[in-house]
Amino acid sequence: MTFVWTHDGVREEEPGVLAPSTSLAMAASRHIDRDSVGTWSIEILSAEDGDPPVTLFQREFVVLAE
């Protein structure tokens, strides 16, 4: 898996793992500082060997100032 965080035109990719579980658990997190207000997106991409990545999940959210 690859977790892709995008904010203000900057895209950062982080490798990760999704595994079956009997309970909910956080798969990825990111520190967002006070200067990073605005629209963010997170995408989870598959990572199959030799195949182009497939988007498994995508969400946009807005970080507001305090």
MARTI-217798 format. One record per atom (N, C-alpha, C): residue in three letters; atom name; x, y, z. Coordinates in steps of 0.2 Angstrom, whole numbers, plus 5000, padded with zeros to 4 digits. Layout:
<recs>
+------+------+------+------+------+
! type ! atom !    u !    v !    w !
+------+------+------+------+------+
!  ALA !   CA !    X !    Y !    Z !
...
+------+------+------+------+------+
</recs>
This chain:
<recs>
+------+------+------+------+------+
! type ! atom !    u !    v !    w !
+------+------+------+------+------+
!  MET !    N ! 5004 ! 4994 ! 5000 !
!  MET !   CA ! 5000 ! 5000 ! 5000 !
!  MET !    C ! 5004 ! 5006 ! 5000 !
!  THR !    N ! 5002 ! 5011 ! 4997 !
!  THR !   CA ! 5005 ! 5018 ! 4997 !
!  THR !    C ! 5000 ! 5023 ! 5000 !
!  PHE !    N ! 5001 ! 5027 ! 5005 !
!  PHE !   CA ! 4997 ! 5032 ! 5007 !
!  PHE !    C ! 4999 ! 5038 ! 5004 !
!  VAL !    N ! 4995 ! 5042 ! 5001 !
!  VAL !   CA ! 4997 ! 5048 ! 4997 !
!  VAL !    C ! 4993 ! 5054 ! 5001 !
!  TRP !    N ! 4997 ! 5059 ! 5004 !
!  TRP !   CA ! 4994 ! 5065 ! 5007 !
!  TRP !    C ! 4995 ! 5070 ! 5002 !
!  THR !    N ! 4990 ! 5074 ! 5001 !
!  THR !   CA ! 4991 ! 5080 ! 4996 !
!  THR !    C ! 4988 ! 5086 ! 5000 !
!  HIS !    N ! 4992 ! 5092 ! 4999 !
!  HIS !   CA ! 4990 ! 5098 ! 5002 !
!  HIS !    C ! 4993 ! 5104 ! 4998 !
!  ASP !    N ! 4990 ! 5109 ! 4996 !
!  ASP !   CA ! 4992 ! 5115 ! 4993 !
!  ASP !    C ! 4997 ! 5113 ! 4987 !
!  GLY !    N ! 4995 ! 5108 ! 4983 !
!  GLY !   CA ! 4999 ! 5106 ! 4977 !
!  GLY !    C ! 5005 ! 5101 ! 4979 !
!  VAL !    N ! 5006 ! 5100 ! 4985 !
!  VAL !   CA ! 5012 ! 5096 ! 4987 !
!  VAL !    C ! 5009 ! 5089 ! 4989 !
!  ARG !    N ! 5012 ! 5084 ! 4985 !
!  ARG !   CA ! 5010 ! 5077 ! 4986 !
!  ARG !    C ! 5016 ! 5073 ! 4990 !
!  GLU !    N ! 5014 ! 5069 ! 4995 !
!  GLU !   CA ! 5019 ! 5065 ! 4998 !
!  GLU !    C ! 5017 ! 5058 ! 4999 !
!  GLU !    N ! 5021 ! 5053 ! 4997 !
!  GLU !   CA ! 5019 ! 5046 ! 4997 !
!  GLU !    C ! 5023 ! 5043 ! 5003 !
!  GLU !    N ! 5019 ! 5039 ! 5007 !
!  GLU !   CA ! 5022 ! 5035 ! 5012 !
!  GLU !    C ! 5020 ! 5028 ! 5011 !
!  PRO !    N ! 5025 ! 5023 ! 5012 !
!  PRO !   CA ! 5023 ! 5016 ! 5011 !
!  PRO !    C ! 5019 ! 5014 ! 5018 !
!  GLY !    N ! 5015 ! 5009 ! 5017 !
!  GLY !   CA ! 5011 ! 5007 ! 5023 !
!  GLY !    C ! 5008 ! 5000 ! 5022 !
!  VAL !    N ! 5004 ! 4997 ! 5027 !
!  VAL !   CA ! 5002 ! 4991 ! 5026 !
!  VAL !    C ! 4994 ! 4991 ! 5029 !
!  LEU !    N ! 4990 ! 4988 ! 5025 !
!  LEU !   CA ! 4983 ! 4986 ! 5028 !
!  LEU !    C ! 4983 ! 4979 ! 5029 !
!  ALA !    N ! 4980 ! 4977 ! 5035 !
!  ALA !   CA ! 4980 ! 4970 ! 5037 !
!  ALA !    C ! 4973 ! 4968 ! 5040 !
!  PRO !    N ! 4971 ! 4963 ! 5039 !
!  PRO !   CA ! 4964 ! 4961 ! 5042 !
!  PRO !    C ! 4965 ! 4961 ! 5049 !
!  SER !    N ! 4959 ! 4963 ! 5053 !
!  SER !   CA ! 4959 ! 4963 ! 5060 !
!  SER !    C ! 4952 ! 4962 ! 5063 !
!  THR !    N ! 4952 ! 4960 ! 5069 !
!  THR !   CA ! 4945 ! 4960 ! 5072 !
!  THR !    C ! 4943 ! 4966 ! 5075 !
!  SER !    N ! 4947 ! 4971 ! 5075 !
!  SER !   CA ! 4946 ! 4978 ! 5078 !
!  SER !    C ! 4948 ! 4983 ! 5074 !
!  LEU !    N ! 4945 ! 4989 ! 5075 !
!  LEU !   CA ! 4948 ! 4995 ! 5071 !
!  LEU !    C ! 4954 ! 4997 ! 5073 !
!  ALA !    N ! 4959 ! 4999 ! 5069 !
!  ALA !   CA ! 4965 ! 5002 ! 5071 !
!  ALA !    C ! 4967 ! 5007 ! 5065 !
!  MET !    N ! 4971 ! 5012 ! 5068 !
!  MET !   CA ! 4973 ! 5017 ! 5063 !
!  MET !    C ! 4979 ! 5014 ! 5058 !
!  ALA !    N ! 4978 ! 5015 ! 5052 !
!  ALA !   CA ! 4982 ! 5013 ! 5047 !
!  ALA !    C ! 4988 ! 5018 ! 5045 !
!  ALA !    N ! 4986 ! 5024 ! 5046 !
!  ALA !   CA ! 4991 ! 5029 ! 5044 !
!  ALA !    C ! 4989 ! 5036 ! 5048 !
!  SER !    N ! 4994 ! 5040 ! 5049 !
!  SER !   CA ! 4992 ! 5047 ! 5052 !
!  SER !    C ! 4997 ! 5051 ! 5050 !
!  ARG !    N ! 4996 ! 5058 ! 5051 !
!  ARG !   CA ! 5001 ! 5063 ! 5048 !
!  ARG !    C ! 5000 ! 5069 ! 5053 !
!  HIS !    N ! 5005 ! 5072 ! 5055 !
!  HIS !   CA ! 5005 ! 5078 ! 5059 !
!  HIS !    C ! 5004 ! 5083 ! 5055 !
!  ILE !    N ! 4999 ! 5087 ! 5056 !
!  ILE !   CA ! 4997 ! 5093 ! 5053 !
!  ILE !    C ! 4997 ! 5099 ! 5057 !
!  ASP !    N ! 5002 ! 5104 ! 5056 !
!  ASP !   CA ! 5003 ! 5109 ! 5060 !
!  ASP !    C ! 4999 ! 5115 ! 5059 !
!  ARG !    N ! 4999 ! 5120 ! 5063 !
!  ARG !   CA ! 4994 ! 5126 ! 5062 !
!  ARG !    C ! 4994 ! 5130 ! 5056 !
!  ASP !    N ! 5000 ! 5129 ! 5053 !
!  ASP !   CA ! 5001 ! 5133 ! 5046 !
!  ASP !    C ! 4998 ! 5129 ! 5040 !
!  SER !    N ! 4996 ! 5123 ! 5041 !
!  SER !   CA ! 4994 ! 5119 ! 5036 !
!  SER !    C ! 4986 ! 5119 ! 5035 !
!  VAL !    N ! 4983 ! 5125 ! 5036 !
!  VAL !   CA ! 4975 ! 5125 ! 5035 !
!  VAL !    C ! 4974 ! 5124 ! 5028 !
!  GLY !    N ! 4968 ! 5122 ! 5027 !
!  GLY !   CA ! 4965 ! 5122 ! 5020 !
!  GLY !    C ! 4963 ! 5114 ! 5018 !
!  THR !    N ! 4962 ! 5113 ! 5012 !
!  THR !   CA ! 4960 ! 5107 ! 5009 !
!  THR !    C ! 4966 ! 5102 ! 5009 !
!  TRP !    N ! 4965 ! 5096 ! 5011 !
!  TRP !   CA ! 4969 ! 5090 ! 5011 !
!  TRP !    C ! 4966 ! 5084 ! 5008 !
!  SER !    N ! 4970 ! 5080 ! 5005 !
!  SER !   CA ! 4967 ! 5073 ! 5003 !
!  SER !    C ! 4971 ! 5068 ! 5005 !
!  ILE !    N ! 4968 ! 5062 ! 5006 !
!  ILE !   CA ! 4972 ! 5056 ! 5007 !
!  ILE !    C ! 4970 ! 5051 ! 5002 !
!  GLU !    N ! 4974 ! 5047 ! 4999 !
!  GLU !   CA ! 4973 ! 5042 ! 4995 !
!  GLU !    C ! 4976 ! 5035 ! 4997 !
!  ILE !    N ! 4973 ! 5030 ! 4997 !
!  ILE !   CA ! 4977 ! 5023 ! 4998 !
!  ILE !    C ! 4977 ! 5020 ! 4991 !
!  LEU !    N ! 4983 ! 5018 ! 4989 !
!  LEU !   CA ! 4984 ! 5015 ! 4983 !
!  LEU !    C ! 4987 ! 5008 ! 4984 !
!  SER !    N ! 4984 ! 5003 ! 4980 !
!  SER !   CA ! 4987 ! 4997 ! 4980 !
!  SER !    C ! 4994 ! 4996 ! 4977 !
!  ALA !    N ! 4998 ! 4991 ! 4979 !
!  ALA !   CA ! 5005 ! 4991 ! 4977 !
!  ALA !    C ! 5006 ! 4984 ! 4974 !
!  GLU !    N ! 5003 ! 4982 ! 4969 !
!  GLU !   CA ! 5004 ! 4975 ! 4966 !
!  GLU !    C ! 5011 ! 4976 ! 4962 !
!  ASP !    N ! 5015 ! 4971 ! 4962 !
!  ASP !   CA ! 5021 ! 4971 ! 4958 !
!  ASP !    C ! 5019 ! 4971 ! 4951 !
!  GLY !    N ! 5022 ! 4976 ! 4947 !
!  GLY !   CA ! 5022 ! 4976 ! 4940 !
!  GLY !    C ! 5015 ! 4979 ! 4937 !
!  ASP !    N ! 5010 ! 4980 ! 4942 !
!  ASP !   CA ! 5004 ! 4983 ! 4939 !
!  ASP !    C ! 5004 ! 4990 ! 4941 !
!  PRO !    N ! 5000 ! 4994 ! 4937 !
!  PRO !   CA ! 4999 ! 5001 ! 4940 !
!  PRO !    C ! 4995 ! 5001 ! 4946 !
!  PRO !    N ! 4996 ! 5006 ! 4951 !
!  PRO !   CA ! 4993 ! 5007 ! 4957 !
!  PRO !    C ! 4985 ! 5008 ! 4955 !
!  VAL !    N ! 4981 ! 5005 ! 4960 !
!  VAL !   CA ! 4974 ! 5006 ! 4960 !
!  VAL !    C ! 4972 ! 5010 ! 4966 !
!  THR !    N ! 4968 ! 5015 ! 4965 !
!  THR !   CA ! 4965 ! 5019 ! 4971 !
!  THR !    C ! 4960 ! 5015 ! 4975 !
!  LEU !    N ! 4961 ! 5013 ! 4981 !
!  LEU !   CA ! 4957 ! 5009 ! 4985 !
!  LEU !    C ! 4952 ! 5014 ! 4989 !
!  PHE !    N ! 4955 ! 5019 ! 4991 !
!  PHE !   CA ! 4951 ! 5024 ! 4995 !
!  PHE !    C ! 4953 ! 5031 ! 4994 !
!  GLN !    N ! 4949 ! 5036 ! 4994 !
!  GLN !   CA ! 4951 ! 5043 ! 4993 !
!  GLN !    C ! 4946 ! 5047 ! 4997 !
!  ARG !    N ! 4949 ! 5052 ! 5001 !
!  ARG !   CA ! 4945 ! 5057 ! 5005 !
!  ARG !    C ! 4948 ! 5064 ! 5005 !
!  GLU !    N ! 4944 ! 5069 ! 5004 !
!  GLU !   CA ! 4946 ! 5076 ! 5005 !
!  GLU !    C ! 4943 ! 5078 ! 5012 !
!  PHE !    N ! 4947 ! 5082 ! 5015 !
!  PHE !   CA ! 4945 ! 5085 ! 5021 !
!  PHE !    C ! 4948 ! 5092 ! 5022 !
!  VAL !    N ! 4945 ! 5096 ! 5026 !
!  VAL !   CA ! 4947 ! 5103 ! 5027 !
!  VAL !    C ! 4950 ! 5104 ! 5034 !
!  VAL !    N ! 4956 ! 5107 ! 5035 !
!  VAL !   CA ! 4958 ! 5109 ! 5041 !
!  VAL !    C ! 4957 ! 5116 ! 5042 !
!  LEU !    N ! 4954 ! 5118 ! 5048 !
!  LEU !   CA ! 4952 ! 5125 ! 5049 !
!  LEU !    C ! 4956 ! 5128 ! 5054 !
!  ALA !    N ! 4957 ! 5134 ! 5054 !
!  ALA !   CA ! 4961 ! 5137 ! 5060 !
!  ALA !    C ! 4958 ! 5137 ! 5066 !
!  GLU !    N ! 4962 ! 5137 ! 5072 !
!  GLU !   CA ! 4959 ! 5137 ! 5078 !
!  GLU !    C ! 4955 ! 5143 ! 5080 !
+------+------+------+------+------+
</recs>
